[in-house]
Amino acid sequence: MPTTPASDSDCGGCHACTPNDGTRRDFLKQGAKALGASVATIVLCDMTDLTKIAEASGATPRRPDLFTDGYDWTKHRYVYLVDIRKCIGCGSCVRACSQENNVPPAHFRTWVERYRVSRTGEAVIDSDNGGMDGFEPSMTGKDITKAFFFPKLCCHCTHTPCVQLCPVCASYRTVDGVVLVDETRCIGCGYCVQACPYGSRFIHPVTHTASKCTLCYHRITRGLTTACVQACPVEARMLGDMKQVGDKVAEIIATQRVQILQPELLTDPNCYYLGLTKEAR
């Protein structure tokens, strides 16, 4: 014979012990309120002016009045261009980035991959040490008909999933279009690392916070270019500014056939490529 608990306290107040529909309605109302609060928190985190909630870090200013040398971020929108046809795979860009930004060993803010494509379309891809030391000739055992080097970095997307997913708003996008991480807020959960479809983030082994390409923000806000662009001996990498009249990169993007990685994801990347082939991914 089924037994009935003597009181709600015996079963923790399960639905079988609920005395009437009014209590059920109260329960559902409370649940709806909790869900609404959670959604509101997510929306607020995404829509709040992140320049204010991330002010704690002194490394990167979040307000125009905190910049030195009169930099005005409302007058800039940075974009990046890589010409795959020019890249020689020397690794100078990777080394320069590592030195400039004190990147920990075996981790990379930018890296270079080598693609060797056979006559049947099969691609052999390698990137030993992120391409930092260049690439030695090697045999693949395949009938290679095409080869190229493929530099990669954070795409600084306009609709970036890493910013949307960060539970503490440590990831944010600046007014001038650069995606950054406030290390003073980051809790190292790794959600942004998993969310990035381009594999451009990692958890720093020392700080235990998310780390990524910053477009050398400490340099470009002072009128310099990025370390990787400066180090490239063949000008395969270029930094541009869409708000500057006559900007070379902006002109190329406007007039030539440029491509982005994984356009189907609708992240609207701001890293563009010249010479990107169907095998690249």
Order of alpha helices (4+ residues) and beta strands (2+ residues): alpha-alpha-alpha-beta-alpha-beta-beta-beta-alpha-beta-beta-alpha-beta-beta-alpha-alpha-beta-alpha-beta
